[in-house]
Amino acid sequence: MVRVKCRYIVARLKFENERDRGIDKTQITIKLILNELKRMIGENYGDMGLGVILRTLRVKYFNLDTRMVMICCARDYNEIVCNVLSLTTQINSLPVTYTIIHKAGTIRKCQEA
């Protein structure tokens, strides 16, 4: 049996024009983030890209106060997730951007960063 190696990507959400519009940030959940990632992977990499990464793509952690997101994916396809994070401009019609803070092989190393 072969072990599936994962990478954990820690990113920070930044809401665009937060002061101007009074954005209701409570609308954003783990499920919305995951669905938006899947949609963007399918849009940019097609069905093949979505198929290879869908098995291991998970949002492990999201904190609305610190705006930190921890995403788990297969080690071989972590660059796809990083590219899609940089291309994502909105979640649930709220304009956002991601800043990738750290990539690691274990959750413990991500917590240390």
PEPE-V539010 format. One record per backbone hydrogen bond with DSSP energy under -0.5 kcal/mol. NH is the residue of the N-H (numbers start at 1). CO is the residue of the C=O. If there is no record, write none. Layout:
# PEPE-V539010
nh:NH co:CO
nh:NH co:CO
This chain:
# PEPE-V539010
nh:5 co:3
nh:7 co:73
nh:8 co:104
nh:9 co:71
nh:10 co:8
nh:10 co:102
nh:11 co:9
nh:11 co:69
nh:12 co:99
nh:13 co:67
nh:14 co:97
nh:16 co:95
nh:18 co:15
nh:21 co:17
nh:22 co:18
nh:23 co:18
nh:25 co:23
nh:27 co:24
nh:28 co:25
nh:33 co:29
nh:34 co:30
nh:35 co:31
nh:36 co:32
nh:37 co:33
nh:38 co:34
nh:39 co:35
nh:40 co:36
nh:41 co:37
nh:42 co:38
nh:43 co:39
nh:44 co:40
nh:45 co:41
nh:46 co:42
nh:49 co:45
nh:50 co:46
nh:51 co:47
nh:52 co:48
nh:53 co:49
nh:54 co:50
nh:55 co:51
nh:56 co:53
nh:57 co:53
nh:58 co:72
nh:60 co:58
nh:60 co:70
nh:61 co:70
nh:63 co:68
nh:67 co:63
nh:68 co:63
nh:69 co:11
nh:70 co:61
nh:71 co:9
nh:71 co:69
nh:72 co:58
nh:73 co:7
nh:75 co:5
nh:77 co:74
nh:78 co:75
nh:80 co:77
nh:81 co:77
nh:82 co:78
nh:83 co:79
nh:84 co:80
nh:85 co:81
nh:86 co:82
nh:87 co:83
nh:88 co:84
nh:91 co:94
nh:94 co:91
nh:95 co:93
nh:96 co:89
nh:97 co:14
nh:98 co:85
nh:99 co:12
nh:101 co:10
nh:102 co:10
nh:104 co:8
nh:110 co:106
nh:111 co:107
nh:112 co:108
nh:113 co:109
